[in-house]
Amino acid sequence: MAYTAPRTRTALRSHRDGRRHPLVATLMALPLAALLLLVFDGWETVATQASSVGVMLGR
């Protein structure tokens, strides 16, 4: 029989423990949103693109 290493707390961590706080996720997404505003030249275009991506992902 093969030796298996004992499981650690990190290996058994639940999905809930692995979630990122919404504020942290927002702070991570803000630079990308600013870049999109700059590249696509305005809020309306960025909103249209985000909506299209949401439809493609089925949301």
N, CA, C and O atoms as a Maestro MAE file, in Angstrom:
{
 s_m_m2io_version
 :::
 2.0.0
}

f_m_ct {
 s_m_title
 :::
 protein
 m_atom[236] {
  # First column is atom index #
  i_m_mmod_type
  r_m_x_coord
  r_m_y_coord
  r_m_z_coord
  i_m_residue_number
  s_m_chain_name
  s_m_pdb_residue_name
  s_m_pdb_atom_name
  i_m_atomic_number
  :::
  1 25 0.849 -1.172 0.000 1 A "MET " " N  " 7
  2 3 0.000 0.000 0.000 1 A "MET " " CA " 6
  3 2 0.898 1.239 0.000 1 A "MET " " C  " 6
  4 15 1.919 1.274 0.686 1 A "MET " " O  " 8
  5 25 0.518 2.228 -0.755 2 A "ALA " " N  " 7
  6 3 1.309 3.448 -0.876 2 A "ALA " " CA " 6
  7 2 1.106 4.340 0.345 2 A "ALA " " C  " 6
  8 15 0.028 4.385 0.938 2 A "ALA " " O  " 8
  9 25 2.177 5.048 0.699 3 A "TYR " " N  " 7
  10 3 2.114 5.984 1.814 3 A "TYR " " CA " 6
  11 2 1.445 7.269 1.331 3 A "TYR " " C  " 6
  12 15 1.825 7.805 0.290 3 A "TYR " " O  " 8
  13 25 0.480 7.759 2.054 4 A "THR " " N  " 7
  14 3 -0.155 9.039 1.730 4 A "THR " " CA " 6
  15 2 0.091 10.001 2.874 4 A "THR " " C  " 6
  16 15 0.014 9.631 4.045 4 A "THR " " O  " 8
  17 25 0.382 11.220 2.525 5 A "ALA " " N  " 7
  18 3 0.647 12.239 3.537 5 A "ALA " " CA " 6
  19 2 -0.640 12.583 4.270 5 A "ALA " " C  " 6
  20 15 -1.716 12.579 3.672 5 A "ALA " " O  " 8
  21 25 -0.540 12.880 5.556 6 A "PRO " " N  " 7
  22 3 -1.747 13.277 6.299 6 A "PRO " " CA " 6
  23 2 -2.314 14.581 5.752 6 A "PRO " " C  " 6
  24 15 -1.581 15.454 5.289 6 A "PRO " " O  " 8
  25 25 -3.601 14.687 5.816 7 A "ARG " " N  " 7
  26 3 -4.259 15.898 5.320 7 A "ARG " " CA " 6
  27 2 -4.089 17.042 6.311 7 A "ARG " " C  " 6
  28 15 -4.132 16.856 7.528 7 A "ARG " " O  " 8
  29 25 -3.897 18.218 5.755 8 A "THR " " N  " 7
  30 3 -3.737 19.399 6.596 8 A "THR " " CA " 6
  31 2 -5.012 20.221 6.586 8 A "THR " " C  " 6
  32 15 -5.927 19.961 5.806 8 A "THR " " O  " 8
  33 25 -5.062 21.202 7.449 9 A "ARG " " N  " 7
  34 3 -6.239 22.089 7.516 9 A "ARG " " CA " 6
  35 2 -6.472 22.793 6.187 9 A "ARG " " C  " 6
  36 15 -7.620 22.958 5.775 9 A "ARG " " O  " 8
  37 25 -5.406 23.213 5.503 10 A "THR " " N  " 7
  38 3 -5.582 23.925 4.230 10 A "THR " " CA " 6
  39 2 -6.165 23.011 3.175 10 A "THR " " C  " 6
  40 15 -6.921 23.466 2.316 10 A "THR " " O  " 8
  41 25 -5.835 21.740 3.219 11 A "ALA " " N  " 7
  42 3 -6.378 20.809 2.238 11 A "ALA " " CA " 6
  43 2 -7.862 20.556 2.498 11 A "ALA " " C  " 6
  44 15 -8.614 20.241 1.575 11 A "ALA " " O  " 8
  45 25 -8.272 20.692 3.738 12 A "LEU " " N  " 7
  46 3 -9.665 20.419 4.093 12 A "LEU " " CA " 6
  47 2 -10.511 21.686 4.204 12 A "LEU " " C  " 6
  48 15 -11.673 21.627 4.608 12 A "LEU " " O  " 8
  49 25 -9.944 22.798 3.854 13 A "ARG " " N  " 7
  50 3 -10.638 24.077 4.012 13 A "ARG " " CA " 6
  51 2 -11.913 24.092 3.162 13 A "ARG " " C  " 6
  52 15 -11.907 23.658 2.010 13 A "ARG " " O  " 8
  53 25 -12.980 24.587 3.732 14 A "SER " " N  " 7
  54 3 -14.247 24.618 3.015 14 A "SER " " CA " 6
  55 2 -14.235 25.704 1.942 14 A "SER " " C  " 6
  56 15 -13.385 26.594 1.956 14 A "SER " " O  " 8
  57 25 -15.172 25.622 1.026 15 A "HIS " " N  " 7
  58 3 -15.276 26.605 -0.059 15 A "HIS " " CA " 6
  59 2 -15.541 28.003 0.506 15 A "HIS " " C  " 6
  60 15 -15.054 28.995 -0.035 15 A "HIS " " O  " 8
  61 25 -16.296 28.079 1.571 16 A "ARG " " N  " 7
  62 3 -16.614 29.371 2.174 16 A "ARG " " CA " 6
  63 2 -15.359 30.078 2.690 16 A "ARG " " C  " 6
  64 15 -15.248 31.298 2.572 16 A "ARG " " O  " 8
  65 25 -14.432 29.339 3.249 17 A "ASP " " N  " 7
  66 3 -13.193 29.926 3.756 17 A "ASP " " CA " 6
  67 2 -12.348 30.502 2.633 17 A "ASP " " C  " 6
  68 15 -11.567 31.425 2.866 17 A "ASP " " O  " 8
  69 25 -12.484 29.977 1.414 18 A "GLY " " N  " 7
  70 3 -11.666 30.410 0.294 18 A "GLY " " CA " 6
  71 2 -12.206 31.628 -0.419 18 A "GLY " " C  " 6
  72 15 -11.567 32.117 -1.350 18 A "GLY " " O  " 8
  73 25 -13.344 32.131 -0.023 19 A "ARG " " N  " 7
  74 3 -13.937 33.284 -0.709 19 A "ARG " " CA " 6
  75 2 -13.238 34.566 -0.335 19 A "ARG " " C  " 6
  76 15 -12.768 34.736 0.790 19 A "ARG " " O  " 8
  77 25 -13.178 35.464 -1.293 20 A "ARG " " N  " 7
  78 3 -12.553 36.766 -1.083 20 A "ARG " " CA " 6
  79 2 -13.630 37.749 -0.617 20 A "ARG " " C  " 6
  80 15 -14.775 37.680 -1.062 20 A "ARG " " O  " 8
  81 25 -13.263 38.642 0.262 21 A "HIS " " N  " 7
  82 3 -14.195 39.657 0.744 21 A "HIS " " CA " 6
  83 2 -14.633 40.532 -0.432 21 A "HIS " " C  " 6
  84 15 -13.799 40.881 -1.268 21 A "HIS " " O  " 8
  85 25 -15.907 40.894 -0.522 22 A "PRO " " N  " 7
  86 3 -16.392 41.697 -1.656 22 A "PRO " " CA " 6
  87 2 -15.640 43.013 -1.836 22 A "PRO " " C  " 6
  88 15 -15.432 43.456 -2.966 22 A "PRO " " O  " 8
  89 25 -15.232 43.638 -0.739 23 A "LEU " " N  " 7
  90 3 -14.488 44.888 -0.854 23 A "LEU " " CA " 6
  91 2 -13.120 44.659 -1.496 23 A "LEU " " C  " 6
  92 15 -12.670 45.463 -2.313 23 A "LEU " " O  " 8
  93 25 -12.468 43.570 -1.127 24 A "VAL " " N  " 7
  94 3 -11.168 43.237 -1.722 24 A "VAL " " CA " 6
  95 2 -11.336 42.942 -3.205 24 A "VAL " " C  " 6
  96 15 -10.534 43.393 -4.023 24 A "VAL " " O  " 8
  97 25 -12.357 42.198 -3.553 25 A "ALA " " N  " 7
  98 3 -12.614 41.891 -4.963 25 A "ALA " " CA " 6
  99 2 -12.890 43.167 -5.748 25 A "ALA " " C  " 6
  100 15 -12.444 43.305 -6.887 25 A "ALA " " O  " 8
  101 25 -13.618 44.093 -5.151 26 A "THR " " N  " 7
  102 3 -13.914 45.365 -5.811 26 A "THR " " CA " 6
  103 2 -12.643 46.170 -6.025 26 A "THR " " C  " 6
  104 15 -12.429 46.732 -7.099 26 A "THR " " O  " 8
  105 25 -11.799 46.225 -4.999 27 A "LEU " " N  " 7
  106 3 -10.540 46.962 -5.112 27 A "LEU " " CA " 6
  107 2 -9.621 46.344 -6.156 27 A "LEU " " C  " 6
  108 15 -8.836 47.057 -6.782 27 A "LEU " " O  " 8
  109 25 -9.703 45.036 -6.353 28 A "MET " " N  " 7
  110 3 -8.892 44.379 -7.370 28 A "MET " " CA " 6
  111 2 -9.434 44.677 -8.773 28 A "MET " " C  " 6
  112 15 -8.664 44.748 -9.731 28 A "MET " " O  " 8
  113 25 -10.748 44.851 -8.896 29 A "ALA " " N  " 7
  114 3 -11.355 45.066 -10.202 29 A "ALA " " CA " 6
  115 2 -11.307 46.525 -10.656 29 A "ALA " " C  " 6
  116 15 -11.409 46.803 -11.851 29 A "ALA " " O  " 8
  117 25 -11.155 47.451 -9.721 30 A "LEU " " N  " 7
  118 3 -11.168 48.875 -10.077 30 A "LEU " " CA " 6
  119 2 -10.094 49.286 -11.082 30 A "LEU " " C  " 6
  120 15 -10.405 50.035 -12.008 30 A "LEU " " O  " 8
  121 25 -8.839 48.830 -10.944 31 A "PRO " " N  " 7
  122 3 -7.844 49.221 -11.953 31 A "PRO " " CA " 6
  123 2 -8.211 48.747 -13.361 31 A "PRO " " C  " 6
  124 15 -7.991 49.466 -14.335 31 A "PRO " " O  " 8
  125 25 -8.764 47.550 -13.466 32 A "LEU " " N  " 7
  126 3 -9.189 47.049 -14.776 32 A "LEU " " CA " 6
  127 2 -10.341 47.886 -15.320 32 A "LEU " " C  " 6
  128 15 -10.377 48.193 -16.511 32 A "LEU " " O  " 8
  129 25 -11.269 48.251 -14.462 33 A "ALA " " N  " 7
  130 3 -12.385 49.089 -14.901 33 A "ALA " " CA " 6
  131 2 -11.880 50.443 -15.390 33 A "ALA " " C  " 6
  132 15 -12.362 50.956 -16.401 33 A "ALA " " O  " 8
  133 25 -10.922 51.021 -14.686 34 A "ALA " " N  " 7
  134 3 -10.357 52.308 -15.109 34 A "ALA " " CA " 6
  135 2 -9.654 52.165 -16.455 34 A "ALA " " C  " 6
  136 15 -9.774 53.034 -17.318 34 A "ALA " " O  " 8
  137 25 -8.927 51.079 -16.629 35 A "LEU " " N  " 7
  138 3 -8.248 50.845 -17.902 35 A "LEU " " CA " 6
  139 2 -9.260 50.695 -19.034 35 A "LEU " " C  " 6
  140 15 -9.058 51.230 -20.124 35 A "LEU " " O  " 8
  141 25 -10.336 49.977 -18.782 36 A "LEU " " N  " 7
  142 3 -11.370 49.820 -19.811 36 A "LEU " " CA " 6
  143 2 -12.006 51.160 -20.163 36 A "LEU " " C  " 6
  144 15 -12.282 51.437 -21.331 36 A "LEU " " O  " 8
  145 25 -12.238 51.991 -19.147 37 A "LEU " " N  " 7
  146 3 -12.780 53.327 -19.415 37 A "LEU " " CA " 6
  147 2 -11.852 54.120 -20.324 37 A "LEU " " C  " 6
  148 15 -12.304 54.803 -21.243 37 A "LEU " " O  " 8
  149 25 -10.569 54.028 -20.064 38 A "LEU " " N  " 7
  150 3 -9.584 54.759 -20.850 38 A "LEU " " CA " 6
  151 2 -9.489 54.208 -22.273 38 A "LEU " " C  " 6
  152 15 -9.494 54.971 -23.240 38 A "LEU " " O  " 8
  153 25 -9.404 52.885 -22.398 39 A "VAL " " N  " 7
  154 3 -9.215 52.251 -23.704 39 A "VAL " " CA " 6
  155 2 -10.460 52.378 -24.579 39 A "VAL " " C  " 6
  156 15 -10.355 52.688 -25.765 39 A "VAL " " O  " 8
  157 25 -11.633 52.142 -24.002 40 A "PHE " " N  " 7
  158 3 -12.863 52.147 -24.799 40 A "PHE " " CA " 6
  159 2 -13.539 53.509 -24.856 40 A "PHE " " C  " 6
  160 15 -14.616 53.647 -25.437 40 A "PHE " " O  " 8
  161 25 -12.916 54.506 -24.260 41 A "ASP " " N  " 7
  162 3 -13.355 55.887 -24.452 41 A "ASP " " CA " 6
  163 2 -14.727 56.219 -23.889 41 A "ASP " " C  " 6
  164 15 -15.523 56.875 -24.560 41 A "ASP " " O  " 8
  165 25 -15.014 55.787 -22.685 42 A "GLY " " N  " 7
  166 3 -16.242 56.237 -22.051 42 A "GLY " " CA " 6
  167 2 -17.019 55.156 -21.338 42 A "GLY " " C  " 6
  168 15 -16.876 53.969 -21.629 42 A "GLY " " O  " 8
  169 25 -17.843 55.582 -20.401 43 A "TRP " " N  " 7
  170 3 -18.624 54.673 -19.562 43 A "TRP " " CA " 6
  171 2 -19.652 53.887 -20.361 43 A "TRP " " C  " 6
  172 15 -19.843 52.698 -20.109 43 A "TRP " " O  " 8
  173 25 -20.306 54.512 -21.301 44 A "GLU " " N  " 7
  174 3 -21.372 53.838 -22.063 44 A "GLU " " CA " 6
  175 2 -20.825 52.641 -22.833 44 A "GLU " " C  " 6
  176 15 -21.442 51.576 -22.861 44 A "GLU " " O  " 8
  177 25 -19.668 52.825 -23.456 45 A "THR " " N  " 7
  178 3 -19.068 51.726 -24.211 45 A "THR " " CA " 6
  179 2 -18.638 50.595 -23.281 45 A "THR " " C  " 6
  180 15 -18.822 49.422 -23.605 45 A "THR " " O  " 8
  181 25 -18.073 50.937 -22.139 46 A "VAL " " N  " 7
  182 3 -17.657 49.917 -21.172 46 A "VAL " " CA " 6
  183 2 -18.879 49.156 -20.659 46 A "VAL " " C  " 6
  184 15 -18.833 47.933 -20.524 46 A "VAL " " O  " 8
  185 25 -19.952 49.857 -20.376 47 A "ALA " " N  " 7
  186 3 -21.178 49.202 -19.907 47 A "ALA " " CA " 6
  187 2 -21.732 48.270 -20.974 47 A "ALA " " C  " 6
  188 15 -22.214 47.183 -20.655 47 A "ALA " " O  " 8
  189 25 -21.671 48.674 -22.219 48 A "THR " " N  " 7
  190 3 -22.151 47.835 -23.325 48 A "THR " " CA " 6
  191 2 -21.293 46.577 -23.432 48 A "THR " " C  " 6
  192 15 -21.818 45.475 -23.593 48 A "THR " " O  " 8
  193 25 -19.978 46.743 -23.343 49 A "GLN " " N  " 7
  194 3 -19.072 45.594 -23.420 49 A "GLN " " CA " 6
  195 2 -19.308 44.642 -22.248 49 A "GLN " " C  " 6
  196 15 -19.351 43.426 -22.435 49 A "GLN " " O  " 8
  197 25 -19.459 45.187 -21.050 50 A "ALA " " N  " 7
  198 3 -19.691 44.350 -19.865 50 A "ALA " " CA " 6
  199 2 -21.009 43.592 -19.995 50 A "ALA " " C  " 6
  200 15 -21.100 42.427 -19.608 50 A "ALA " " O  " 8
  201 25 -22.011 44.241 -20.530 51 A "SER " " N  " 7
  202 3 -23.297 43.595 -20.739 51 A "SER " " CA " 6
  203 2 -23.171 42.447 -21.747 51 A "SER " " C  " 6
  204 15 -23.751 41.379 -21.555 51 A "SER " " O  " 8
  205 25 -22.418 42.671 -22.808 52 A "SER " " N  " 7
  206 3 -22.216 41.629 -23.816 52 A "SER " " CA " 6
  207 2 -21.495 40.421 -23.230 52 A "SER " " C  " 6
  208 15 -21.856 39.278 -23.508 52 A "SER " " O  " 8
  209 25 -20.477 40.683 -22.419 53 A "VAL " " N  " 7
  210 3 -19.747 39.593 -21.783 53 A "VAL " " CA " 6
  211 2 -20.672 38.844 -20.828 53 A "VAL " " C  " 6
  212 15 -20.634 37.615 -20.763 53 A "VAL " " O  " 8
  213 25 -21.496 39.572 -20.092 54 A "GLY " " N  " 7
  214 3 -22.446 38.929 -19.183 54 A "GLY " " CA " 6
  215 2 -23.423 38.025 -19.917 54 A "GLY " " C  " 6
  216 15 -23.752 36.941 -19.437 54 A "GLY " " O  " 8
  217 25 -23.885 38.466 -21.072 55 A "VAL " " N  " 7
  218 3 -24.806 37.646 -21.880 55 A "VAL " " CA " 6
  219 2 -24.084 36.396 -22.382 55 A "VAL " " C  " 6
  220 15 -24.652 35.304 -22.377 55 A "VAL " " O  " 8
  221 25 -22.822 36.558 -22.817 56 A "MET " " N  " 7
  222 3 -22.059 35.386 -23.287 56 A "MET " " CA " 6
  223 2 -21.851 34.373 -22.174 56 A "MET " " C  " 6
  224 15 -21.861 33.167 -22.422 56 A "MET " " O  " 8
  225 25 -21.662 34.852 -20.946 57 A "LEU " " N  " 7
  226 3 -21.452 33.951 -19.812 57 A "LEU " " CA " 6
  227 2 -22.766 33.397 -19.270 57 A "LEU " " C  " 6
  228 15 -22.762 32.537 -18.389 57 A "LEU " " O  " 8
  229 25 -23.876 33.881 -19.786 58 A "GLY " " N  " 7
  230 3 -25.176 33.371 -19.367 58 A "GLY " " CA " 6
  231 2 -25.694 33.954 -18.083 58 A "GLY " " C  " 6
  232 15 -26.437 33.292 -17.359 58 A "GLY " " O  " 8
  233 25 -25.318 35.188 -17.779 59 A "ARG " " N  " 7
  234 3 -25.782 35.822 -16.537 59 A "ARG " " CA " 6
  235 2 -26.823 36.857 -16.825 59 A "ARG " " C  " 6
  236 15 -27.331 37.495 -15.903 59 A "ARG " " O  " 8
  :::
 }
 m_bond[235] {
  # First column is bond index #
  i_m_from
  i_m_to
  i_m_order
  :::
  1 1 2 1
  2 2 3 1
  3 3 4 2
  4 3 5 1
  5 5 6 1
  6 6 7 1
  7 7 8 2
  8 7 9 1
  9 9 10 1
  10 10 11 1
  11 11 12 2
  12 11 13 1
  13 13 14 1
  14 14 15 1
  15 15 16 2
  16 15 17 1
  17 17 18 1
  18 18 19 1
  19 19 20 2
  20 19 21 1
  21 21 22 1
  22 22 23 1
  23 23 24 2
  24 23 25 1
  25 25 26 1
  26 26 27 1
  27 27 28 2
  28 27 29 1
  29 29 30 1
  30 30 31 1
  31 31 32 2
  32 31 33 1
  33 33 34 1
  34 34 35 1
  35 35 36 2
  36 35 37 1
  37 37 38 1
  38 38 39 1
  39 39 40 2
  40 39 41 1
  41 41 42 1
  42 42 43 1
  43 43 44 2
  44 43 45 1
  45 45 46 1
  46 46 47 1
  47 47 48 2
  48 47 49 1
  49 49 50 1
  50 50 51 1
  51 51 52 2
  52 51 53 1
  53 53 54 1
  54 54 55 1
  55 55 56 2
  56 55 57 1
  57 57 58 1
  58 58 59 1
  59 59 60 2
  60 59 61 1
  61 61 62 1
  62 62 63 1
  63 63 64 2
  64 63 65 1
  65 65 66 1
  66 66 67 1
  67 67 68 2
  68 67 69 1
  69 69 70 1
  70 70 71 1
  71 71 72 2
  72 71 73 1
  73 73 74 1
  74 74 75 1
  75 75 76 2
  76 75 77 1
  77 77 78 1
  78 78 79 1
  79 79 80 2
  80 79 81 1
  81 81 82 1
  82 82 83 1
  83 83 84 2
  84 83 85 1
  85 85 86 1
  86 86 87 1
  87 87 88 2
  88 87 89 1
  89 89 90 1
  90 90 91 1
  91 91 92 2
  92 91 93 1
  93 93 94 1
  94 94 95 1
  95 95 96 2
  96 95 97 1
  97 97 98 1
  98 98 99 1
  99 99 100 2
  100 99 101 1
  101 101 102 1
  102 102 103 1
  103 103 104 2
  104 103 105 1
  105 105 106 1
  106 106 107 1
  107 107 108 2
  108 107 109 1
  109 109 110 1
  110 110 111 1
  111 111 112 2
  112 111 113 1
  113 113 114 1
  114 114 115 1
  115 115 116 2
  116 115 117 1
  117 117 118 1
  118 118 119 1
  119 119 120 2
  120 119 121 1
  121 121 122 1
  122 122 123 1
  123 123 124 2
  124 123 125 1
  125 125 126 1
  126 126 127 1
  127 127 128 2
  128 127 129 1
  129 129 130 1
  130 130 131 1
  131 131 132 2
  132 131 133 1
  133 133 134 1
  134 134 135 1
  135 135 136 2
  136 135 137 1
  137 137 138 1
  138 138 139 1
  139 139 140 2
  140 139 141 1
  141 141 142 1
  142 142 143 1
  143 143 144 2
  144 143 145 1
  145 145 146 1
  146 146 147 1
  147 147 148 2
  148 147 149 1
  149 149 150 1
  150 150 151 1
  151 151 152 2
  152 151 153 1
  153 153 154 1
  154 154 155 1
  155 155 156 2
  156 155 157 1
  157 157 158 1
  158 158 159 1
  159 159 160 2
  160 159 161 1
  161 161 162 1
  162 162 163 1
  163 163 164 2
  164 163 165 1
  165 165 166 1
  166 166 167 1
  167 167 168 2
  168 167 169 1
  169 169 170 1
  170 170 171 1
  171 171 172 2
  172 171 173 1
  173 173 174 1
  174 174 175 1
  175 175 176 2
  176 175 177 1
  177 177 178 1
  178 178 179 1
  179 179 180 2
  180 179 181 1
  181 181 182 1
  182 182 183 1
  183 183 184 2
  184 183 185 1
  185 185 186 1
  186 186 187 1
  187 187 188 2
  188 187 189 1
  189 189 190 1
  190 190 191 1
  191 191 192 2
  192 191 193 1
  193 193 194 1
  194 194 195 1
  195 195 196 2
  196 195 197 1
  197 197 198 1
  198 198 199 1
  199 199 200 2
  200 199 201 1
  201 201 202 1
  202 202 203 1
  203 203 204 2
  204 203 205 1
  205 205 206 1
  206 206 207 1
  207 207 208 2
  208 207 209 1
  209 209 210 1
  210 210 211 1
  211 211 212 2
  212 211 213 1
  213 213 214 1
  214 214 215 1
  215 215 216 2
  216 215 217 1
  217 217 218 1
  218 218 219 1
  219 219 220 2
  220 219 221 1
  221 221 222 1
  222 222 223 1
  223 223 224 2
  224 223 225 1
  225 225 226 1
  226 226 227 1
  227 227 228 2
  228 227 229 1
  229 229 230 1
  230 230 231 1
  231 231 232 2
  232 231 233 1
  233 233 234 1
  234 234 235 1
  235 235 236 2
  :::
 }
}
